[in-house]
Amino acid sequence: MGINLWDIGAVATGAIERDREHTAENLKIRADELAAKRNALIQRKNKKYDAEIKSYYKEKAQWIKLIL
C-alpha cells in the first residue's frame, strides 16, 4: 500500500479549500476593522469641525462688538 498521486491531489485540494476559508475570514475581519477606523476618523473630524465653527462664531461676535 503506497501513496499515489490521487491521495496527494486530495490532500492538496483540501488544503487549498481550507486556505480559501481562512482567507475569507481574515478579509471579513479586516473589512470590519477598516470600517470601524473610518467611522472613528469621521467622528473625530466632525468634532473638530464643530469646535472650529463654535470658535468662528465666538470670534465673529467679538469683531461685531469692536466694529459697532
FENQUIQUI-V314018 format. One line per field, one symbol per residue. ss: DSSP state (~ for helix, > for strand, _ for the rest). phi: phi as a letter, one per 30 degrees, with the letter a starting at -180 (. if undefined). burial: # if it has 16 or more other ideal C-beta (glycine too) atoms within 10 Angstrom, else .. A space follows every 50 residues. Layout:
BEGIN
ss: ???
phi: ???
burial: ???
END
This chain:
BEGIN
ss: ____~~~~~~~~~~~~~~~~~~~~~~~~~~~~~~~~~~~~~~~~~~~~~~ ~~~~~~~~~~~~~~~~~_
phi: .bccdddddddddddddddddddddddddddddddddddddddddddddd dddddddddddddddddd
burial: .................................................. ..................
END
